[in-house]
Amino acid sequence: MGVIQKVTLQSIADKLNVSKALVSKALSNDPAVNEVTREVIWKTAEEVGYRIKSAKKSGTPTGSGNLALLMPRAYLDDPEYWGKIIKGIDKELESQSYSLLLSGLDVAVRINEGMPSSITENKVEGAIVLGQLPDVYTDQLKKKKLPFVLVDPSAQDPDIDMVLANNYQGAYQAANLLLAEGHRRLAFVGDADTTWSFAERFRGFGDAVQAFNAKRGDAANAASLVVVEGMGVSGTGMYTKPSFPEELQRRLTGDQPVTAMFCANDLIAIDSLAHFAGWGLECPRDVSVVSFDNLSLAELKEPQLTTVNVPMEEIGVKAAQLILERIAEPGKLPELVMISTTLVQRNSTQARQA
């Protein structure tokens, strides 16, 4: 007996020799698809046994053509990182004739006061959630059975589509650079528990150090890793604990000082570097610094930061593609998409002097 193949949007698209995006839009009753084309795609989908959960086309399209974008209001103060992601989302949705309804949420208020009307009044077909919204928001989206995608979330959810940078890969590259430059006393700077992204950056950096030590088998020349906590990201934006500068200074100027540090993001690196002059330190002469994100500030500061580039716009494009696929094909398996990062070398690191 032959193998029964699952009918997907792609198989319908292949049968008609059209794009998957066009099939998705037609089955979502997008008015941008002309009547004849929509009818052909609906008819073909029914003939091949595609399970269509949305309402069949009628005289008036049932889809709103709107998608909600939900994010903590504090993130609006970080226009570059989140702004580039939103740009990617908007660009992709515009090409698919969808509109974006942006809502900055106050995570401190109760959900019955904080959830926007675009969700509570069923004005959208789905949602894209940026960053660290409290679980009560995503729980509410699940209860409403509204399709949604998480972008750079605070934790994994195997039942939801998610998009983020390959944080582990980028941090592993950063550690290898510092180790290749001869640094053996290293620090991870930032609260590793603050987000899933930060946790993955810590894991990647630590694994690279462990792999280096295991490969060399030379205890006398082994690399050591310390953690300097006190700065991180939350649903209310970046935070700094009062103890952070003192702890960082102790690690950089005490006995057996750290000679290289990997900061969990560019903002932590920039804040840390601001203290160096007062401690009699210079980067990279005394301390090499690598960070993460590749914001514009990383190149504008002196020294220019060596950092891991996060392709923010591409993350936004992929998030938009995922939500449209989820709307068109509700039963498909959830996807975890990691976008590759690249290390951008500038002049905040140098080889360790003997």
C-alpha positions as CSV (number, residue, x, y, z in Angstrom):
1,M,0.0,0.0,0.0
2,G,1.4,3.4,-0.9
3,V,2.3,6.0,1.6
4,I,-0.4,8.7,2.2
5,Q,1.2,12.1,2.0
6,K,-0.1,15.0,4.0
7,V,-1.7,17.8,2.0
8,T,0.0,21.1,2.8
9,L,-0.1,24.6,1.4
10,Q,3.1,23.9,-0.5
11,S,1.6,20.9,-2.2
12,I,-1.4,22.9,-3.3
13,A,1.0,25.6,-4.5
14,D,3.1,23.1,-6.5
15,K,0.0,21.6,-8.1
16,L,-1.2,25.0,-9.3
17,N,2.4,26.3,-10.0
18,V,1.8,29.3,-7.8
19,S,3.5,30.6,-4.6
20,K,2.7,29.2,-1.2
21,A,2.0,32.8,0.0
22,L,-0.7,33.2,-2.7
23,V,-2.3,30.0,-1.6
24,S,-2.2,31.2,2.1
25,K,-3.8,34.5,1.2
26,A,-6.5,32.9,-1.0
27,L,-7.5,30.4,1.7
28,S,-7.6,33.3,4.2
29,N,-10.0,35.1,1.9
30,D,-7.6,38.0,1.3
31,P,-9.4,40.5,-0.9
32,A,-6.0,41.2,-2.6
33,V,-6.4,37.9,-4.4
34,N,-8.8,38.2,-7.4
35,E,-12.0,36.3,-7.3
36,V,-11.1,33.8,-10.1
37,T,-7.8,32.9,-8.6
38,R,-9.3,32.5,-5.2
39,E,-12.0,30.2,-6.5
40,V,-9.5,28.0,-8.3
41,I,-7.3,27.7,-5.2
42,W,-10.3,26.9,-2.9
43,K,-11.6,24.3,-5.4
44,T,-8.1,22.6,-5.7
45,A,-7.7,22.6,-1.9
46,E,-11.0,20.8,-1.5
47,E,-10.3,18.3,-4.3
48,V,-6.9,17.3,-2.7
49,G,-8.5,17.0,0.8
50,Y,-6.9,19.9,2.4
51,R,-8.4,20.6,5.9
52,I,-9.7,24.1,5.7
53,K,-10.6,25.5,9.1
54,S,-11.4,29.0,8.1
55,A,-14.8,29.9,6.7
56,K,-15.4,29.3,3.0
57,K,-15.4,32.4,0.8
58,S,-18.6,34.2,0.6
59,G,-19.6,37.5,-0.8
60,T,-17.6,39.3,1.8
61,P,-14.1,38.2,2.9
62,T,-14.2,36.9,6.5
63,G,-10.6,37.8,7.3
64,S,-9.8,41.2,8.8
65,G,-6.4,41.4,7.1
66,N,-5.1,42.7,10.5
67,L,-2.5,41.3,12.8
68,A,-1.7,42.5,16.3
69,L,1.9,43.3,17.4
70,L,2.2,43.0,21.2
71,M,5.2,44.2,23.2
72,P,6.0,45.7,26.6
73,R,5.7,49.4,26.4
74,A,9.2,49.9,27.8
75,Y,10.6,48.3,24.7
76,L,9.5,51.4,22.7
77,D,12.5,53.2,24.4
78,D,14.8,50.8,22.5
79,P,13.9,51.8,19.0
80,E,16.9,50.3,17.2
81,Y,16.8,46.7,18.3
82,W,13.0,46.2,18.4
83,G,12.5,48.8,15.7
84,K,14.5,46.8,13.2
85,I,12.5,43.6,14.0
86,I,9.2,45.6,13.6
87,K,10.5,46.9,10.2
88,G,11.1,43.3,9.0
89,I,7.6,42.3,10.2
90,D,5.9,45.3,8.6
91,K,7.8,44.8,5.3
92,E,6.7,41.2,5.0
93,L,3.1,41.8,6.0
94,E,2.8,44.7,3.5
95,S,3.9,42.4,0.7
96,Q,1.1,40.0,1.8
97,S,-1.5,42.8,2.0
98,Y,-1.8,42.5,5.8
99,S,-1.9,45.5,8.2
100,L,-0.2,45.7,11.6
101,L,-1.8,47.0,14.8
102,L,0.9,47.8,17.3
103,S,0.2,47.8,21.0
104,G,2.7,48.7,23.7
105,L,1.5,47.0,26.9
106,D,2.0,48.1,30.5
107,V,3.1,44.8,32.1
108,A,2.4,46.2,35.6
109,V,-1.4,46.4,35.2
110,R,-3.8,43.5,35.4
111,I,-4.5,41.7,32.1
112,N,-8.1,42.7,32.0
113,E,-6.9,46.3,31.8
114,G,-3.8,45.7,29.7
115,M,-4.9,43.5,26.8
116,P,-5.6,45.8,23.8
117,S,-9.0,46.0,22.1
118,S,-7.5,44.5,19.0
119,I,-7.5,41.2,20.9
120,T,-10.5,41.5,23.2
121,E,-12.8,42.7,20.4
122,N,-11.5,40.1,17.8
123,K,-10.2,42.7,15.4
124,V,-7.2,40.6,14.3
125,E,-6.5,37.2,12.7
126,G,-3.4,36.6,14.8
127,A,-0.7,38.2,16.9
128,I,3.1,38.5,17.0
129,V,4.5,38.9,20.6
130,L,7.8,40.6,21.1
131,G,10.0,39.9,24.1
132,Q,9.0,39.4,27.7
133,L,5.3,39.7,28.2
134,P,4.0,38.0,31.4
135,D,2.6,34.5,30.9
136,V,-0.9,35.7,31.6
137,Y,-1.0,37.4,28.2
138,T,0.1,34.4,26.2
139,D,-2.2,32.2,28.3
140,Q,-5.1,34.6,27.3
141,L,-4.2,34.3,23.6
142,K,-4.2,30.5,23.9
143,K,-7.7,30.6,25.6
144,K,-9.0,32.7,22.7
145,K,-7.4,30.2,20.3
146,L,-5.8,33.1,18.5
147,P,-2.8,32.1,16.4
148,F,0.4,33.8,17.6
149,V,4.2,33.7,17.3
150,L,6.8,34.6,20.0
151,V,9.8,36.6,19.1
152,D,12.8,36.5,21.5
153,P,10.7,35.2,24.4
154,S,11.7,34.9,28.0
155,A,11.3,31.1,27.9
156,Q,10.6,28.2,25.6
157,D,7.0,27.1,24.8
158,P,7.0,23.9,22.7
159,D,3.4,24.5,21.7
160,I,4.0,27.9,20.1
161,D,5.9,29.1,17.0
162,M,9.0,31.0,18.1
163,V,11.8,33.0,16.3
164,L,15.0,34.2,17.8
165,A,18.7,34.6,17.0
166,N,21.1,31.7,17.5
167,N,22.4,33.1,20.8
168,Y,24.3,30.0,21.7
169,Q,26.2,30.0,18.4
170,G,27.1,33.7,18.7
171,A,28.4,33.4,22.2
172,Y,30.4,30.3,21.4
173,Q,32.2,32.3,18.6
174,A,32.8,35.2,21.0
175,A,34.5,32.9,23.6
176,N,36.7,31.3,20.9
177,L,37.9,34.7,19.7
178,L,39.0,35.7,23.2
179,L,40.6,32.3,23.9
180,A,42.5,32.5,20.6
181,E,43.8,35.9,21.6
182,G,45.4,34.3,24.7
183,H,42.9,35.4,27.4
184,R,42.5,32.8,30.1
185,R,40.6,34.8,32.8
186,L,37.2,35.5,31.4
187,A,34.0,37.0,32.7
188,F,30.4,36.7,31.5
189,V,28.7,40.0,32.3
190,G,24.9,40.1,32.7
191,D,22.1,38.3,34.5
192,A,22.0,35.0,32.7
193,D,18.6,34.1,34.2
194,T,16.9,37.3,32.9
195,T,15.8,35.9,29.5
196,W,16.1,32.8,27.5
197,S,18.4,34.7,25.1
198,F,20.8,35.6,27.9
199,A,20.7,32.1,29.3
200,E,21.7,30.7,25.8
201,R,24.5,33.3,25.5
202,F,25.8,32.2,28.9
203,R,25.5,28.5,28.0
204,G,27.3,29.0,24.6
205,F,30.1,31.0,26.2
206,G,30.6,28.6,29.0
207,D,30.6,25.5,26.7
208,A,33.3,27.1,24.5
209,V,35.5,27.6,27.6
210,Q,34.9,24.0,28.7
211,A,35.7,22.6,25.3
212,F,38.9,24.7,25.1
213,N,40.0,23.3,28.5
214,A,39.1,19.7,27.6
215,K,40.9,19.9,24.3
216,R,44.1,21.3,25.7
217,G,44.3,19.1,28.9
218,D,46.7,21.6,30.3
219,A,45.6,22.6,33.8
220,A,48.4,25.2,34.2
221,N,47.1,27.0,31.1
222,A,43.3,26.3,31.6
223,A,40.8,29.1,31.1
224,S,38.6,30.2,34.0
225,L,35.2,31.8,33.8
226,V,33.5,34.1,36.4
227,V,30.0,35.6,36.2
228,V,29.3,39.3,37.0
229,E,25.6,39.7,37.4
230,G,23.6,42.8,38.1
231,M,22.5,44.0,34.6
232,G,19.7,42.5,32.5
233,V,16.5,42.9,30.6
234,S,12.9,42.6,31.8
235,G,9.5,43.5,30.7
236,T,10.2,47.0,32.0
237,G,13.4,47.3,30.0
238,M,17.1,47.3,31.0
239,Y,17.9,47.3,34.7
240,T,21.1,47.7,36.8
241,K,21.4,46.6,40.3
242,P,23.3,49.0,42.7
243,S,26.0,46.3,43.4
244,F,26.9,45.9,39.7
245,P,29.8,48.5,39.4
246,E,31.4,47.3,42.6
247,E,31.3,43.7,41.6
248,L,32.7,44.4,38.2
249,Q,35.5,46.6,39.6
250,R,36.5,43.8,42.0
251,R,36.7,41.3,39.1
252,L,38.7,43.6,36.9
253,T,41.2,45.1,39.4
254,G,41.5,42.5,42.2
255,D,43.9,39.6,42.5
256,Q,44.2,37.7,39.3
257,P,42.0,40.2,37.4
258,V,39.8,39.2,34.5
259,T,41.5,40.2,31.2
260,A,38.5,39.7,28.9
261,M,34.8,40.0,29.3
262,F,31.8,39.0,27.2
263,C,28.7,41.2,27.8
264,A,25.3,39.8,27.3
265,N,24.4,42.7,25.1
266,D,25.8,46.0,23.7
267,L,24.1,48.1,26.3
268,I,25.7,46.2,29.2
269,A,29.1,46.6,27.5
270,I,28.7,50.3,27.0
271,D,27.6,50.8,30.6
272,S,30.5,48.8,31.8
273,L,33.1,50.7,29.7
274,A,31.8,54.0,31.1
275,H,33.4,52.9,34.5
276,F,36.8,52.0,33.1
277,A,38.5,55.4,33.2
278,G,37.6,55.9,36.9
279,W,39.2,52.5,37.7
280,G,42.4,53.3,35.7
281,L,41.6,50.8,33.0
282,E,41.7,51.0,29.3
283,C,40.0,48.8,26.7
284,P,41.5,46.8,25.0
285,R,44.9,47.5,26.7
286,D,43.8,46.1,30.0
287,V,40.5,44.4,29.3
288,S,39.2,43.1,26.0
289,V,35.4,43.3,25.5
290,V,33.0,41.5,23.3
291,S,29.3,42.0,23.3
292,F,26.1,41.0,21.5
293,D,23.4,42.6,19.2
294,N,25.5,45.0,17.0
295,L,23.6,48.2,17.7
296,S,24.7,51.3,15.9
297,L,26.2,52.5,19.2
298,A,28.6,49.6,19.1
299,E,30.4,51.1,16.1
300,L,30.0,54.7,17.3
301,K,31.7,54.3,20.7
302,E,35.4,54.4,21.3
303,P,36.7,51.8,21.2
304,Q,34.4,50.4,18.6
305,L,32.9,47.2,20.0
306,T,33.6,43.8,18.8
307,T,30.1,42.3,18.9
308,V,27.9,39.5,17.6
309,N,25.5,40.7,14.9
310,V,21.9,39.8,15.3
311,P,20.0,40.0,12.0
312,M,17.0,41.8,13.5
313,E,15.1,42.6,10.3
314,E,15.4,39.0,9.1
315,I,14.0,37.8,12.5
316,G,11.0,40.1,11.9
317,V,10.5,38.8,8.3
318,K,10.5,35.2,9.6
319,A,8.1,36.0,12.4
320,A,5.6,37.5,9.9
321,Q,6.0,34.4,7.6
322,L,5.3,32.1,10.5
323,I,2.2,33.8,11.7
324,L,0.7,33.8,8.2
325,E,1.5,30.1,7.8
326,R,-0.1,29.4,11.2
327,I,-3.3,31.3,10.2
328,A,-3.5,29.4,6.9
329,E,-2.6,26.0,8.4
330,P,-3.6,25.9,12.1
331,G,-2.8,22.2,12.6
332,K,0.8,22.3,11.5
333,L,3.5,21.5,14.1
334,P,5.0,24.4,16.0
335,E,8.4,25.7,14.7
336,L,11.4,26.9,16.6
337,V,13.4,29.1,14.2
338,M,16.9,30.2,15.0
339,I,18.5,32.8,12.8
340,S,22.3,32.6,12.5
341,T,24.5,35.3,14.0
342,T,27.9,36.6,12.9
343,L,30.9,37.9,14.9
344,V,31.9,41.5,13.9
345,Q,35.5,42.2,14.9
346,R,36.4,45.8,15.7
347,N,38.9,47.2,18.1
348,S,37.7,46.4,21.6
349,T,39.8,43.2,21.8
350,Q,43.4,42.5,21.4
351,A,45.9,39.6,22.0
352,R,46.8,39.2,25.6
353,Q,50.3,40.5,26.4
354,A,52.5,38.0,28.2
